Amino acid sequence: MSLRIVVTVKYVPDATGDRHFADDLTVDRDDVDGLLSELDEYAVEQALQISENSDDDVEVTVLTVGPEDAKDALRKALSMGADKAVHVEDDDLHGTDVIGTSLVLAKAIEKAGYDLVISGMASTDGTAGVVPALLAERLGVPQVTLLSEVSVENGTVKGRRDGDAASEQLEAALPAVVSVTDQSGEARYPSFKGIMAAKKKPVQAWDLSDLEIDADEVGLDGSWTKVDTADERPARTAGTIVKDEGEGGKQLAEFLAGQKFV
Amino acid sequence: MAEVLVYVDHVDGAVRKPTLELLTLARRIGEPVAVALGAGAADTAAVLAEHGAVKVLTDDAAEYADYLVVPKVDALQAAYEAVSPAAVLVPSSAEAKEVAARLALRIGSGIITDAVDLEAGAEGPVVTQSVFAASYTTKSRVSQGTPVVTVKPNSAAVEAAPAAGAVEALSVTFSAQATGTKVTGRTPRESTGRPELTEAAIVVSGGRGVNGADNFAIIEALADSLGAAVGASRAAVDAGWYPHTNQVGQTGKSVSPQLYIANGISGAIQHRAGMQTSKTIVAVNKDAEAPIFDLVDYGVVGDLFDVVPQLTEEIKARKG
């Protein structure tokens, strides 16, 4: 038996940088360093663990859709231990929304071939958290999402989903789409050996024509949503700051009472 | 007047507050038609009617509890086809967002997630979002299909607006995918008696400075004096001092209460992403240089083990 895992990853602007919008109201990627979305590291980690815990022949492919420097995200995942990578890059993708992104990812996943798709719970820039569900809808396979624990055995994926009201045990037959939370297990750091090995691993490049997607299905014009304005939030006016000299708690209570919270 | 579908988040018939907030927003763009699914669905009708639902479509099939997400998508699609609404509004809970996204794709419509406000506009609803850790406010709209919008808790006031709320059975045919993901076990979360974190009007959080699981008792005591929910920073959760379900931040929950009190939290960007839209922000921290103080309306530079118990006592005394 063999198991083909595709891990979807995203190259995102560093949240600790000063993130801005460009003139066309898409994310300005020139101003801020990019990196592999932290939440996707957990997805790579779970793919590697499934591979390591399996008696089957497992192949882990990392897939990203993004501009040239999104290769950095793939290199990071390869240096963690993924076997190969696919990079979908096309100028016409600029400004694609979640629905369009799910189309491109689904076509690329089908072209790559898969038994299991693993995604992070959300990207750290858009934070919508809906792409895994959209992938399951497009691929017509079960979604087993927001897992804090995941395992694969005999063609079945099982996991635990911790919701607000309850913790659920889930089960589905492969092929399936899984997403994992930051509770699924700390992601490993690439070793020196891993970093060296990653340089020799194959990175396949596809564009929209390889995926048989028309340019008008994606990009800003193909988006089913439109951003009309993006305004920087005004800086908060400086608050009152006091040093505790024995009465700090009482002073704070006074402030809260003045604001009618007490 | 156009009808607007509102997806109801409820637990065994008890409607959660964000759904009532949605009804307020839905009335700005049309007449709310609520969709309630699963055990206790019909029990939601009275409170939905009090808040403006002209109709409540219900179905209590076992599939909604036995399988993940897809049966609910099938049902919402059936409601969409029955009503032909001007928009579909869904609460921004993790599961409801997944339901909304799959519905949007099926009906060929754009989706906007995590709205913090919504108004009627010439080209359909205008949706406000707070993005990049709340450093930007955007206004967007759905440009294709019937707008599907998910809305964050505390985005509108709950308003009473009595309406008919006539209960109608929704006829649902489940798709082939509906039974794909089995729920083989369910452990209900034990209630702490405190408000739900994302819905609470006041949130009291603890971070690295709390320095131990046992010490969270003083954070809980402050929260209880104010009737607040308890939150925790990632550092506190990763250290095992408080459950992940209470984590506030980029990888946890996003909260937008009237009052947020951060104790022993430095205010890294990842935490700020989850609380920066709070109306009033208060912090207690030993480190006067902590970035959280850039956000506060009121800050106390001091040891939380001195300040927080004194604050709790003072609040209790004032409430008498």
HADDOCK unambig.tbl for C-alpha pairs under 7 A between the chains (distance, minus, plus):
assign (segid A and resid 15 and name CA) (segid B and resid 269 and name CA) 6.99 0.50 0.50
assign (segid A and resid 16 and name CA) (segid B and resid 269 and name CA) 6.14 0.50 0.50
assign (segid A and resid 19 and name CA) (segid B and resid 132 and name CA) 6.77 0.50 0.50
assign (segid A and resid 125 and name CA) (segid B and resid 132 and name CA) 6.65 0.50 0.50
assign (segid A and resid 128 and name CA) (segid B and resid 113 and name CA) 6.00 0.50 0.50
assign (segid A and resid 130 and name CA) (segid B and resid 97 and name CA) 6.58 0.50 0.50
assign (segid A and resid 130 and name CA) (segid B and resid 98 and name CA) 5.57 0.50 0.50
assign (segid A and resid 130 and name CA) (segid B and resid 101 and name CA) 6.14 0.50 0.50
assign (segid A and resid 133 and name CA) (segid B and resid 98 and name CA) 5.61 0.50 0.50
assign (segid A and resid 133 and name CA) (segid B and resid 102 and name CA) 6.55 0.50 0.50
assign (segid A and resid 134 and name CA) (segid B and resid 101 and name CA) 6.35 0.50 0.50
assign (segid A and resid 134 and name CA) (segid B and resid 102 and name CA) 5.67 0.50 0.50
assign (segid A and resid 137 and name CA) (segid B and resid 102 and name CA) 6.16 0.50 0.50
assign (segid A and resid 140 and name CA) (segid B and resid 177 and name CA) 6.96 0.50 0.50
assign (segid A and resid 142 and name CA) (segid B and resid 177 and name CA) 6.91 0.50 0.50
assign (segid A and resid 142 and name CA) (segid B and resid 180 and name CA) 4.96 0.50 0.50
assign (segid A and resid 142 and name CA) (segid B and resid 181 and name CA) 5.62 0.50 0.50
assign (segid A and resid 143 and name CA) (segid B and resid 181 and name CA) 6.63 0.50 0.50
assign (segid A and resid 144 and name CA) (segid B and resid 181 and name CA) 6.60 0.50 0.50
assign (segid A and resid 165 and name CA) (segid B and resid 188 and name CA) 5.93 0.50 0.50
assign (segid A and resid 165 and name CA) (segid B and resid 189 and name CA) 5.44 0.50 0.50
assign (segid A and resid 166 and name CA) (segid B and resid 186 and name CA) 6.34 0.50 0.50
assign (segid A and resid 166 and name CA) (segid B and resid 187 and name CA) 5.38 0.50 0.50
assign (segid A and resid 166 and name CA) (segid B and resid 188 and name CA) 4.00 0.50 0.50
assign (segid A and resid 166 and name CA) (segid B and resid 189 and name CA) 4.79 0.50 0.50
assign (segid A and resid 167 and name CA) (segid B and resid 186 and name CA) 5.66 0.50 0.50
assign (segid A and resid 167 and name CA) (segid B and resid 187 and name CA) 5.09 0.50 0.50
assign (segid A and resid 167 and name CA) (segid B and resid 188 and name CA) 6.25 0.50 0.50
assign (segid A and resid 167 and name CA) (segid B and resid 189 and name CA) 6.82 0.50 0.50
assign (segid A and resid 168 and name CA) (segid B and resid 183 and name CA) 6.50 0.50 0.50
assign (segid A and resid 168 and name CA) (segid B and resid 185 and name CA) 5.60 0.50 0.50
assign (segid A and resid 168 and name CA) (segid B and resid 186 and name CA) 4.45 0.50 0.50
assign (segid A and resid 168 and name CA) (segid B and resid 187 and name CA) 6.42 0.50 0.50
assign (segid A and resid 169 and name CA) (segid B and resid 183 and name CA) 5.73 0.50 0.50
assign (segid A and resid 169 and name CA) (segid B and resid 184 and name CA) 5.37 0.50 0.50
assign (segid A and resid 169 and name CA) (segid B and resid 185 and name CA) 4.79 0.50 0.50
assign (segid A and resid 169 and name CA) (segid B and resid 186 and name CA) 6.28 0.50 0.50
assign (segid A and resid 170 and name CA) (segid B and resid 181 and name CA) 6.55 0.50 0.50
assign (segid A and resid 170 and name CA) (segid B and resid 182 and name CA) 5.60 0.50 0.50
assign (segid A and resid 170 and name CA) (segid B and resid 183 and name CA) 4.69 0.50 0.50
assign (segid A and resid 170 and name CA) (segid B and resid 184 and name CA) 5.71 0.50 0.50
assign (segid A and resid 171 and name CA) (segid B and resid 181 and name CA) 5.67 0.50 0.50
assign (segid A and resid 171 and name CA) (segid B and resid 182 and name CA) 5.19 0.50 0.50
assign (segid A and resid 171 and name CA) (segid B and resid 183 and name CA) 6.60 0.50 0.50
assign (segid A and resid 171 and name CA) (segid B and resid 184 and name CA) 6.82 0.50 0.50
assign (segid A and resid 172 and name CA) (segid B and resid 180 and name CA) 6.09 0.50 0.50
assign (segid A and resid 172 and name CA) (segid B and resid 181 and name CA) 4.79 0.50 0.50
assign (segid A and resid 172 and name CA) (segid B and resid 182 and name CA) 6.31 0.50 0.50
assign (segid A and resid 182 and name CA) (segid B and resid 251 and name CA) 6.88 0.50 0.50
assign (segid A and resid 224 and name CA) (segid B and resid 109 and name CA) 6.60 0.50 0.50
assign (segid A and resid 224 and name CA) (segid B and resid 110 and name CA) 4.43 0.50 0.50
assign (segid A and resid 224 and name CA) (segid B and resid 142 and name CA) 5.94 0.50 0.50
assign (segid A and resid 224 and name CA) (segid B and resid 143 and name CA) 5.11 0.50 0.50
assign (segid A and resid 224 and name CA) (segid B and resid 144 and name CA) 4.91 0.50 0.50
assign (segid A and resid 225 and name CA) (segid B and resid 110 and name CA) 5.43 0.50 0.50
assign (segid A and resid 225 and name CA) (segid B and resid 111 and name CA) 6.90 0.50 0.50
assign (segid A and resid 225 and name CA) (segid B and resid 141 and name CA) 5.71 0.50 0.50
assign (segid A and resid 225 and name CA) (segid B and resid 142 and name CA) 4.20 0.50 0.50
assign (segid A and resid 225 and name CA) (segid B and resid 143 and name CA) 4.98 0.50 0.50
assign (segid A and resid 225 and name CA) (segid B and resid 144 and name CA) 6.97 0.50 0.50
assign (segid A and resid 226 and name CA) (segid B and resid 140 and name CA) 5.45 0.50 0.50
assign (segid A and resid 226 and name CA) (segid B and resid 141 and name CA) 5.40 0.50 0.50
assign (segid A and resid 226 and name CA) (segid B and resid 142 and name CA) 6.16 0.50 0.50
assign (segid A and resid 226 and name CA) (segid B and resid 143 and name CA) 6.18 0.50 0.50
assign (segid A and resid 227 and name CA) (segid B and resid 138 and name CA) 6.94 0.50 0.50
assign (segid A and resid 227 and name CA) (segid B and resid 139 and name CA) 6.01 0.50 0.50
assign (segid A and resid 227 and name CA) (segid B and resid 140 and name CA) 4.15 0.50 0.50
assign (segid A and resid 227 and name CA) (segid B and resid 141 and name CA) 6.57 0.50 0.50
assign (segid A and resid 228 and name CA) (segid B and resid 139 and name CA) 5.66 0.50 0.50
assign (segid A and resid 228 and name CA) (segid B and resid 140 and name CA) 5.35 0.50 0.50
assign (segid A and resid 229 and name CA) (segid B and resid 138 and name CA) 5.43 0.50 0.50
assign (segid A and resid 229 and name CA) (segid B and resid 139 and name CA) 5.20 0.50 0.50
assign (segid A and resid 230 and name CA) (segid B and resid 136 and name CA) 6.42 0.50 0.50
assign (segid A and resid 230 and name CA) (segid B and resid 137 and name CA) 5.67 0.50 0.50
assign (segid A and resid 230 and name CA) (segid B and resid 138 and name CA) 4.21 0.50 0.50
assign (segid A and resid 230 and name CA) (segid B and resid 139 and name CA) 6.55 0.50 0.50
assign (segid A and resid 231 and name CA) (segid B and resid 136 and name CA) 5.47 0.50 0.50
assign (segid A and resid 231 and name CA) (segid B and resid 137 and name CA) 5.26 0.50 0.50
assign (segid A and resid 231 and name CA) (segid B and resid 138 and name CA) 6.25 0.50 0.50
assign (segid A and resid 232 and name CA) (segid B and resid 135 and name CA) 5.94 0.50 0.50
assign (segid A and resid 232 and name CA) (segid B and resid 136 and name CA) 4.37 0.50 0.50
assign (segid A and resid 232 and name CA) (segid B and resid 137 and name CA) 6.33 0.50 0.50
assign (segid A and resid 233 and name CA) (segid B and resid 135 and name CA) 5.25 0.50 0.50
assign (segid A and resid 233 and name CA) (segid B and resid 136 and name CA) 5.03 0.50 0.50
assign (segid A and resid 233 and name CA) (segid B and resid 137 and name CA) 6.22 0.50 0.50
assign (segid A and resid 236 and name CA) (segid B and resid 295 and name CA) 6.46 0.50 0.50
assign (segid A and resid 239 and name CA) (segid B and resid 296 and name CA) 5.42 0.50 0.50
assign (segid A and resid 239 and name CA) (segid B and resid 297 and name CA) 4.06 0.50 0.50
assign (segid A and resid 239 and name CA) (segid B and resid 298 and name CA) 5.30 0.50 0.50
assign (segid A and resid 240 and name CA) (segid B and resid 297 and name CA) 6.12 0.50 0.50
assign (segid A and resid 240 and name CA) (segid B and resid 298 and name CA) 4.78 0.50 0.50
assign (segid A and resid 240 and name CA) (segid B and resid 299 and name CA) 6.26 0.50 0.50
assign (segid A and resid 241 and name CA) (segid B and resid 298 and name CA) 5.67 0.50 0.50
assign (segid A and resid 241 and name CA) (segid B and resid 299 and name CA) 4.50 0.50 0.50
assign (segid A and resid 241 and name CA) (segid B and resid 300 and name CA) 5.77 0.50 0.50
assign (segid A and resid 242 and name CA) (segid B and resid 299 and name CA) 6.26 0.50 0.50
assign (segid A and resid 242 and name CA) (segid B and resid 300 and name CA) 5.01 0.50 0.50
assign (segid A and resid 242 and name CA) (segid B and resid 301 and name CA) 6.14 0.50 0.50
assign (segid A and resid 243 and name CA) (segid B and resid 300 and name CA) 5.66 0.50 0.50
assign (segid A and resid 243 and name CA) (segid B and resid 301 and name CA) 4.65 0.50 0.50
assign (segid A and resid 243 and name CA) (segid B and resid 302 and name CA) 6.20 0.50 0.50
assign (segid A and resid 244 and name CA) (segid B and resid 300 and name CA) 6.23 0.50 0.50
assign (segid A and resid 244 and name CA) (segid B and resid 301 and name CA) 5.83 0.50 0.50
assign (segid A and resid 244 and name CA) (segid B and resid 302 and name CA) 4.95 0.50 0.50
assign (segid A and resid 248 and name CA) (segid B and resid 300 and name CA) 6.31 0.50 0.50
assign (segid A and resid 248 and name CA) (segid B and resid 307 and name CA) 5.67 0.50 0.50
assign (segid A and resid 249 and name CA) (segid B and resid 307 and name CA) 4.45 0.50 0.50
assign (segid A and resid 249 and name CA) (segid B and resid 308 and name CA) 6.12 0.50 0.50
assign (segid A and resid 249 and name CA) (segid B and resid 310 and name CA) 4.87 0.50 0.50
assign (segid A and resid 249 and name CA) (segid B and resid 311 and name CA) 4.09 0.50 0.50
assign (segid A and resid 250 and name CA) (segid B and resid 310 and name CA) 6.49 0.50 0.50
assign (segid A and resid 250 and name CA) (segid B and resid 311 and name CA) 5.65 0.50 0.50
assign (segid A and resid 250 and name CA) (segid B and resid 314 and name CA) 6.13 0.50 0.50
assign (segid A and resid 252 and name CA) (segid B and resid 311 and name CA) 6.75 0.50 0.50
assign (segid A and resid 253 and name CA) (segid B and resid 311 and name CA) 5.75 0.50 0.50
assign (segid A and resid 253 and name CA) (segid B and resid 314 and name CA) 6.37 0.50 0.50
assign (segid A and resid 253 and name CA) (segid B and resid 315 and name CA) 6.24 0.50 0.50
assign (segid A and resid 262 and name CA) (segid B and resid 315 and name CA) 6.61 0.50 0.50
assign (segid A and resid 262 and name CA) (segid B and resid 319 and name CA) 6.99 0.50 0.50
